[in-house]
């Protein structure tokens, strides 16, 4: 999401329940600035209208079907007060934070609601709960921060008569720190900001800062193969995982005993990205780093997306990326600079045109270091590749840094005035990057352009590698009032079909429900059979996160 519509609303890290938006008390806490509303009306045909979150009483919630016997056994494990069956508690863990999830909370479509919420206190309780649910044929949906945007935490029953959400919020401890080996063991329910606070006491950082940072948990990062905004400096979350502890119906399973091993395939990779389908992650051993002392973020403007992508490719292949390296295409740059109250787009366009910039693309680079000299050396290494880029200085970089987590609240505000706003991401090799961006953009525009509605499809390179990069798309268009769910489903399907054959169906949002149909095309039918075989071995009765992954 473009960063410049920042609405600073604090998030209650102790309460992960979803109440219709990113903010803990609902989307109404975020407001769209008047100048932003005017611009969007002119640009997209938006007719602003209040579309509030539906009250809980307005949503259809069936009575719990969890058998009383099972409820009593679960209560004996975690305490009766930690088996929740009240309507509000079950609604609060019904689905994640995708656009379609939030539409359902505004009264559009059915919201799958679990039969109960179970809150275990430690890995041993998680293991026992999993065994009891397997014994009684009750589906289990692991739940961390609830930030899935692909249906990964939807309370689907599959062939089970009842399903419970296993909320891991009480597994919130830093178990151990090994500063010599630079390792830390966390329980799976620790929220990312709390993990950073706990590590800071030891002078350390994990360095994982996805846009879901404010709410997401470390167990969720591992389960979905998350990638953070500082991936160029710290790596993806899977690169940080040294060990995983899981609860499965067959018993507890721990993997990872050394920094490297030749003892067969790396089974950690079956746990990382398994989305709760192979077991419930209860602990994660992660690699940590000394916290940076010096940081510098700067903004640059390059001419055209193709030229900007070449700059980022040169940086990646010369090992000269900043800790954060992010390139916005002309559409995302336009949205960001126009809606930011402190920027004057017309004046800036003139300034850039005088310097040979016809299609402005904003490039943000952030450098870190233990010493100022180290940080400046990294900056100097990057600057060698920026060529004719126009420097906007640290002010532009700081605007991005301070608004880096505001995107989900921006979506709350946009949905409140009747916008369809959603994101999707993919990745491919450098030689296909331009073709992939064009294909996805064209598919979204064609699907969403109807009558007076004119979509904005913005894109940025969010993660870069020696061989390729991720493309992250944000789409804004006035909501179809007659079929808002179908509007986005059709657009997502068109974009997904455009991705097939050019890139991966998901770079860091996992498979969930939304991408499951495309998994066979990416890993092949034999690959799907392998995953199904693993699932059958670990979960013979199929109770773990029904309907997800495979």
URCOR-V803705 format. One record per helix or strand of 2 or more residues. SS is the DSSP state (h for helix, s for strand). FROM is the first residue (numbers start at 0). LEN is the number of residues. If there is no record, write none. Layout:
BEGIN
ss:SS from:FROM len:LEN
ss:SS from:FROM len:LEN
END
This chain:
BEGIN
ss:h from:26 len:3
ss:h from:33 len:11
ss:h from:55 len:3
ss:h from:67 len:11
ss:h from:79 len:3
ss:s from:82 len:2
ss:h from:86 len:5
ss:h from:98 len:6
ss:s from:115 len:3
ss:h from:122 len:14
ss:s from:138 len:5
ss:s from:162 len:5
ss:s from:173 len:5
ss:s from:182 len:5
ss:h from:191 len:9
ss:s from:203 len:2
ss:h from:217 len:7
ss:h from:230 len:4
ss:h from:236 len:4
ss:s from:240 len:8
ss:s from:250 len:5
ss:h from:267 len:4
ss:s from:279 len:8
ss:s from:288 len:2
ss:s from:293 len:10
ss:h from:304 len:13
ss:s from:323 len:5
ss:h from:329 len:10
ss:h from:344 len:9
ss:s from:359 len:10
ss:h from:371 len:12
ss:s from:389 len:4
ss:h from:393 len:9
ss:h from:406 len:10
ss:s from:418 len:11
ss:h from:429 len:19
ss:s from:455 len:9
ss:s from:467 len:11
ss:h from:483 len:16
ss:h from:515 len:23
END
